[in-house]
């Protein structure tokens, strides 16, 4: 039996190591949330479908100011899907929290009810009501391991088949190390991501500094683009990326003279040719970084038209990058709603009329991806709310 348990614990530890290795390989291109990480890791350890492991796991962390402990219970649903409880909170001075702290001080604790208690019923008093409510069946054993790192926490695994053992504790300790390490890494990646987004937002503001309403315009275009992408059912990574990359659509205008950008009235042919160069300038400015691929596609393609009549390359239909098609519609809507040196702002209803019927500058059927246009009309009320919220927030 001991050899069998050892082999099981070795396999589970190997699974955790493979997960860690894959996460490290993907770290430059994947932004994962704590919940995604938990589900990945827990799926390697929880019991089900013939595997040895606990039936439930409680992950709990202490607030940075020490004022509260928060956690969730996870278990397998139908032997495959990791299911979580609602958030469970409790005072760090409560008896349950004191027991956790005591357990953490010992690295790990293995407890079977028969070793310490007269009955299973008496054993239940050890556990928080929220935990017992989600575990449902009486708790017969548990193992506790501490999670080290900037956010201290603990893993409590309940109801191993038969007795909980030191082999099980070894696997749980491996999981605690994996979670602690990857959470720290995730926090660092998140901080780097925030710095990256702040940097490109600064660049976008600098490029449009000469024009009116710059700050509100780029924030709104980001939100419109994100709403369109989300409501088209596109992957979450794409939605998140376009939600901060759409603001780069006019980055190339930094190389266009201010006198042209702010000119009142119509542009002459020569001035219009200079304006039409800004997508190419934008592509050049953004360079060939993989992290800026979506932003680059937006910069070069947001003035292309569905029928091939746009610029700079007269791309047609699905040859136009999807990100560029989305940013185009978002930019046109906001341009219609916004005051410019050559025009007054339009109401949402007036902008909708142009998206339906067109005007001297906009031909909806010729200029926009028809699927995008259909999605826009389904969520046009969201566009109106985005415009109004940012207009009020930053006015």
SULPERA-V917861 format. One record per helix or strand. SS is the DSSP state (H for helix, E for strand). FROM is the first residue (numbers start at 1). TO is the last residue. If there is no record, write none. Layout:
# SULPERA-V917861
SS;FROM;TO
SS;FROM;TO
This chain:
# SULPERA-V917861
H;2;26
H;34;45
E;48;48
E;51;51
E;56;62
E;69;77
E;81;84
E;88;90
H;95;105
E;108;112
H;113;116
H;120;126
H;129;135
E;141;147
E;153;158
H;166;207
H;214;231
H;236;248
H;251;255
H;258;261
H;269;275
H;278;286
H;290;301
H;317;319
H;322;337
E;340;340
E;343;343
H;348;357
H;364;367
H;370;378
H;380;393
